[in-house]
Amino acid sequence: MHFPTFSAAIAAFLAHGLPLSEAVRKAKEYITGSILSGSEYEIGKGHGPVHHFFGYW
């Protein structure tokens, strides 16, 4: 899992005033979507990029 992105998403949702459990749930949804969307791209030899803006295009 992309821990820096996941933890940043949790922090962002907390900053928006969500309770911890909801912030974690929404962050998990976000990171899952960004990993799945990033898997469409083949860059280098790793697991692929995280598509941080998948919800916008």
C-alpha positions in Angstrom: 0.0 0.0 0.0 1.1 3.6 -0.6 1.4 4.6 3.1 2.4 8.3 2.5 -0.6 8.8 0.3 -2.9 6.8 2.6 -1.8 8.7 5.7 -2.1 12.1 3.9 -5.6 11.2 2.9 -6.5 10.4 6.4 -5.1 13.7 7.6 -6.9 15.6 4.9 -10.3 14.0 5.8 -9.6 14.7 9.5 -8.8 18.3 8.7 -12.2 18.5 7.0 -13.8 17.6 10.3 -14.6 13.9 9.8 -14.5 11.5 12.7 -11.5 9.1 12.6 -13.4 6.0 11.5 -15.0 7.8 8.6 -11.7 9.5 7.6 -10.0 6.1 7.5 -12.8 4.6 5.5 -12.8 7.4 2.9 -9.0 7.4 2.7 -9.1 3.6 2.0 -11.7 4.2 -0.8 -9.5 7.0 -2.2 -6.2 5.0 -2.2 -7.9 1.9 -3.7 -9.3 4.0 -6.5 -6.0 5.7 -7.1 -4.1 2.5 -7.2 -6.6 0.9 -9.6 -6.6 3.9 -11.9 -2.8 4.1 -11.8 -2.5 0.4 -12.8 -3.6 1.4 -16.3 -0.2 3.1 -16.9 3.0 1.1 -17.5 5.9 3.2 -16.2 9.2 1.6 -15.2 9.3 -1.9 -13.5 7.5 -1.3 -10.3 3.9 -1.8 -9.4 2.8 1.3 -11.3 2.0 4.9 -10.3 -0.7 6.1 -8.0 -3.2 8.2 -10.0 -3.9 10.9 -7.4 -6.4 12.8 -9.6 -8.4 9.7 -10.8 -11.7 11.3 -9.6 -11.2 14.3 -12.0 -10.4 12.5 -15.2 
